Amino acid sequence: MISYEPLWRTMEKRGATTYTLQVKGGISSSTIRRMKAGESVSTNTLDAICKILKCDLDDIISYREDE
């Protein structure tokens, strides 16, 4: 399963909020809600987040085997 836990840590380190993602990257509130629930998002969304936060993909997602 994909985890967005690294995203929340990266955002905290950079002083970013979900509002930052919405305003600077056009990430919708429904997409943010899906990430908080651990649901899938598009690769375009992941690309936009990497650009906004100036980070790599592994700074926003990680893979964990289903428990």
N, C-alpha and C positions, 0 to 999 in steps of 0.2 A: 504494500500500500504506500502511496505517496504521502509524505508528511510535510506540512508547511511550517513546522516549528522553527526551522532555520530562518524563515522569512520574518517571523515576529522578533527574533533575536537581532537580525540584521537591521530591521527598522528601528528598534530601540537604540542600537549602537549609533545609528546615523541621525537620530532625533526625528525620524519620519513617523507619520501617523497614517491611518487609513485615508484621512482627508487628503494627505499628500498624494497618495496613489490615485485618488479620484480626480483631483485638480490637475496635477502635473502629467498624469498618464492616461486620463480618461477611463480609468478602471471603474466599472459600475459597482454600485453598492451590492447588487445581487451577486456579482463575482466575488467580492470580498466576503460576503456571507457564505458562499460556497467554500471558499478557502478555509474560513473559520470552522466549518463543519467537516473539513477533510475531504471534500468532494473534488472532482476533477475540474480543471480549467484548461483553456486552449493554450497551445504553445505560443500563440501571438500574445496572450496575456503575460505569460512567463517572460517573453522577450521584452515586453514593455516595462515590466517590473525591474528587470535587470538594467535597463537603460535608465530608469528613474533613480534607482538606488546605486547605480554605477558599481555593479557587483556581478559575480558569476552565478550560474545556475545552482551550483551546490551551496550558495549562500541563501537560497530561498526555498529549496526543496531537498528532501532526502527520501530514500527508499527504505521501507521496513517490511519485512515479511509479515504476512497476516498472522495474527496470533490465534 
